[in-house]
Amino acid sequence: MHRSRLAILGAAGLTVLLSGCDSPPTPYPPTTPVPTAPTLAPQTMVLRPDQMKAYLRTQDSTVDAGTLADQEGDQTLVARLKSQGLQLGARVSFSDPNQGGAATPFATVISQVIFFHDATGATAFVSDETKRRAVPPTGGTLSPIPNLPLGGADSIVGMAASTPAQSTGEPPSRAVFAIIRRGSVVAELLGGGPASTATDANFTALVQLQEQQLSAKTS
């Protein structure tokens, strides 16, 4: 089932995805400082339930170097992430409750925000993370998502993976992904669903919500 595949994707966090860029993004100089803990917490910057009223929140957890290494199945990443100054992060997941009403555009949405010690480390993480996502899905295609709004952030990388229908009666699926950096904070946003509704336009609306969260000064 299409939704069961997306559930697996969600359980793996943001690690299944994608990159449509032919090369990693050019590092950006630190331009927009973002206060870090204790002034702010990453939990204040992930998508909020009131912003995702049509969805059901299914996960709310903390993120650290060990969490990300576990997702990738590579414990050598712990040292790399710590050297980049990873401090702490938060992740929330939302799903389509599918209770007889109109389906949401995405079956799964994941919002993850990570704080780094400084913008240099955050920029290095974005470069590495883009390379980690640069693997097309089996039997599918990978492409960049152009023209995603920057919304006051310092950099954004957008990607999309398309997969043909895996069985009769099942629609083709599409997963869309963005890595957004604002100063020393990195947000990763994922949406997955039927190709007919997991469109760039619907994803752009989520990106704008995520960028609003990154610019928040209070919870």
C-alpha positions in Angstrom: 0.0 0.0 0.0 1.1 3.5 -0.8 0.5 4.7 2.8 2.4 1.8 4.3 5.5 2.7 2.3 5.2 6.2 3.5 4.9 5.0 7.1 8.2 3.2 6.7 9.7 6.4 5.3 8.3 8.3 8.3 9.7 5.8 10.8 13.1 6.2 9.3 12.9 9.9 9.8 14.4 12.0 7.1 16.9 9.5 6.0 15.2 7.9 3.0 15.3 10.9 0.8 16.6 12.4 -1.8 18.5 15.0 -3.6 17.9 16.3 -7.1 20.9 18.5 -7.2 23.7 17.5 -9.5 26.1 18.7 -6.8 25.9 19.8 -3.2 24.9 23.4 -2.6 27.5 26.1 -2.5 28.2 26.9 1.1 26.7 30.1 2.1 28.4 32.6 4.4 26.8 33.1 7.8 24.5 36.1 7.3 21.4 35.7 9.6 22.2 34.9 13.2 19.6 32.8 15.1 19.5 32.7 18.9 20.1 29.2 20.3 19.3 27.6 23.6 18.5 28.6 26.2 16.8 31.6 24.5 15.0 29.3 22.1 14.4 25.6 21.8 14.1 23.5 18.6 10.6 22.4 19.7 9.4 26.0 19.1 10.5 25.8 15.4 9.0 22.6 14.1 5.6 22.7 12.6 2.8 23.1 15.1 -0.5 21.1 15.3 -2.5 24.3 14.8 -0.7 24.8 11.5 -1.5 21.3 10.4 -5.1 21.1 11.4 -6.1 18.6 8.8 -3.4 16.2 9.9 -2.8 13.9 13.0 0.5 14.4 14.8 2.0 11.0 15.2 5.5 11.7 16.6 7.1 14.3 18.8 10.7 13.6 19.7 14.1 15.0 20.4 17.1 14.6 18.0 20.8 14.4 18.7 23.9 13.1 17.0 23.1 9.5 18.1 19.6 9.7 16.7 20.7 10.8 13.3 23.5 8.2 13.2 21.0 5.5 14.1 18.7 6.6 11.2 21.6 6.3 8.8 22.8 3.0 10.3 26.3 4.6 10.5 27.7 5.3 14.0 30.7 7.0 12.5 28.4 9.9 11.8 28.3 10.7 15.6 31.8 12.1 15.6 31.2 14.0 12.3 28.0 15.6 13.6 29.6 16.6 16.9 32.5 18.1 15.1 30.0 20.3 13.1 28.7 21.5 16.4 25.3 19.8 16.5 23.7 20.7 19.8 20.1 19.5 19.9 17.0 19.1 17.7 13.4 18.2 17.6 11.2 16.2 15.1 7.5 16.0 14.6 5.5 13.8 12.2 2.0 14.3 10.9 -0.2 11.9 8.9 -3.5 12.0 7.1 -6.1 10.7 9.5 -8.1 9.4 6.6 -11.4 9.3 8.6 -13.7 9.5 5.7 -13.2 13.2 4.9 -11.2 14.7 2.1 -7.7 13.4 1.9 -4.8 15.7 2.8 -2.3 16.5 0.0 0.4 14.5 1.9 0.0 11.2 3.6 3.1 12.0 5.7 4.8 15.2 6.7 7.9 15.4 8.8 9.4 18.6 10.3 12.8 18.5 11.9 14.9 21.4 13.3 18.4 21.1 14.6 20.5 23.7 16.4 24.3 24.0 15.7 26.9 25.9 17.6 27.4 28.3 14.7 26.5 28.9 11.0 29.7 27.4 9.8 28.8 24.0 11.3 25.2 24.3 10.1 26.5 25.0 6.5 28.8 22.0 6.6 25.8 19.8 7.8 23.6 21.0 4.9 26.3 20.1 2.4 26.8 16.6 3.9 23.0 16.1 4.2 22.4 17.0 0.6 25.0 14.4 -0.4 23.3 11.8 1.8 20.0 12.4 0.1 21.5 12.2 -3.4 20.2 8.7 -4.1 17.2 8.2 -6.3 14.5 5.7 -5.2 14.7 2.2 -6.6 12.9 2.3 -9.9 12.1 6.0 -9.6 13.5 9.4 -10.5 15.1 12.2 -8.6 14.9 15.9 -9.5 15.4 19.4 -8.0 12.5 21.5 -6.9 13.2 24.9 -8.3 12.1 28.3 -7.0 11.2 27.4 -3.4 10.8 30.6 -1.5 13.7 31.6 0.7 11.5 33.5 3.2 14.4 35.2 5.0 16.5 32.0 5.4 20.1 31.9 4.2 19.8 28.9 2.0 17.3 26.3 0.8 17.7 23.1 -1.2 14.6 21.4 -2.6 14.3 17.9 -4.0 11.7 15.4 -5.2 11.6 11.7 -5.7 8.9 10.1 -7.9 8.1 6.4 -7.8 5.8 4.5 -10.3 2.7 2.7 -9.0 3.9 -0.5 -7.2 0.6 -2.4 -7.7 -2.6 -2.3 -9.6 -4.9 0.4 -8.4 -2.2 2.2 -6.5 -1.2 5.7 -7.7 2.4 6.8 -8.4 3.9 8.4 -5.3 6.1 11.4 -4.8 8.2 12.5 -1.9 9.3 16.2 -1.7 12.1 17.4 0.6 13.7 20.7 1.6 16.8 21.6 3.7 16.5 25.1 5.0 19.3 27.0 6.9 18.9 30.2 8.8 22.0 31.1 10.7 23.0 28.2 12.9 19.6 26.4 12.6 18.8 23.8 10.0 15.2 22.6 9.2 14.4 19.6 7.2 10.9 19.2 5.8 9.5 16.1 4.1 6.1 15.5 2.5 5.1 12.2 0.8 1.9 11.2 -0.9 0.2 10.5 -4.2 2.0 12.2 -7.1 -1.3 14.0 -8.0 -1.4 15.9 -4.7 2.2 15.9 -3.4 2.9 18.7 -5.8 5.5 21.5 -5.7 2.7 24.0 -5.1 1.3 22.1 -2.1 4.8 21.6 -0.7 5.7 25.3 -1.1 2.8 26.1 1.3 4.4 23.8 3.9 7.9 25.4 3.3 6.4 28.8 4.0 5.0 27.5 7.3 8.3 26.0 8.2 10.2 29.3 7.4 7.7 31.2 9.6 8.7 28.8 12.4 12.4 29.4 11.8 11.9 33.1 12.2 9.9 32.8 15.4 11.4 34.5 18.5 9.2 32.8 21.1 7.3 29.6 21.5 
